[in-house]
Amino acid sequence: MNREIKFRGLSKEIGWVYGDLVINCTANPYIIDEHGFEWNIIVETVGQFTGLTDKNGKEIYEGDVLRNTHKYHANDICEGIVEFLDCQWFGGGDYLSYASEFCNMEIIGNIHDNPELLKWITIQQADYYDH
């Protein structure tokens, strides 16, 4: 199995950084970027790369908010947060592996930069489960 394992995290110094996640003996996480620089990050913002990209070629990370539009049913739209559950990546209402094949996935934000999206998704999910 060949897949790229990398993370992102929010650094107070420069914003989002990408690379290898390291947690030292004092439990302070940092990311080592592609140039070998170490960046202290806010632990709550750590997200793992899913190995997939959205329809615009942007890498999808845990914590991203996706809008999935079904390729064959344009009115079938779902939004959701990317998370790892039951040994699979979920996002925008589906397993990401399924969605990548049948949906036009698009990142519309993430839970850290766009907290207002969380309220909208919660409302959508409540409406879905009420029907």
C-alpha positions, -999 to +999 in steps of 0.1 A: +000+000+000+015+033-011+000+065+004+012+098+015+009+104+052+011+140+062-006+165+085-015+202+087-018+224+118-023+260+126+009+278+137+005+311+156+035+324+137+027+319+101-008+302+098-013+268+082+017+245+080+020+211+063+043+181+068+052+155+094+035+156+128+058+152+159+047+152+195+077+156+218+080+143+254+062+173+269+033+166+245+038+198+225+030+191+189+049+205+160+050+200+123+082+197+103+076+212+069+092+202+036+122+225+042+129+209+076+116+239+097+098+230+129+065+249+136+047+248+170+010+243+163-023+245+181-031+209+189-068+212+183-061+222+146-042+191+137-057+173+107-045+143+087-044+143+048-070+119+035-050+110+003-077+126-019-082+159-036-113+179-044-125+187-079-101+217-079-071+196-070-069+209-034-058+183-008-086+172+016-077+172+053-095+161+084-116+191+096-123+204+061-159+211+051-169+195+018-198+201-006-206+170-026-226+173-057-235+139-073-221+137-109-253+122-123-279+140-102-270+177-100-298+183-074-282+158-050-260+180-028-246+172+006-223+191+029-203+178+058-171+177+079-143+154+069-136+130+098-122+095+103-148+071+116-150+033+116-116+030+098-129+051+069-128+088+059-162+104+058-171+138+044-201+155+028-224+127+037-205+098+022-174+076+025-148+097+008-137+069-014-173+065-027-177+103-030-145+107-050-159+083-076-194+095-078-194+131-066-178+164-074-163+171-040-153+207-032-137+221-001-158+251+010-138+258+042-127+241+074-139+240+110-112+263+123-112+291+098-150+290+091-168+281+123-200+296+109-202+265+086-206+242+116-240+258+125-252+254+089-242+218+088-258+210+121-291+225+109-289+205+076-283+172+096-312+180+119-335+185+090-322+153+074-329+132+105-363+147+111-376+134+077 
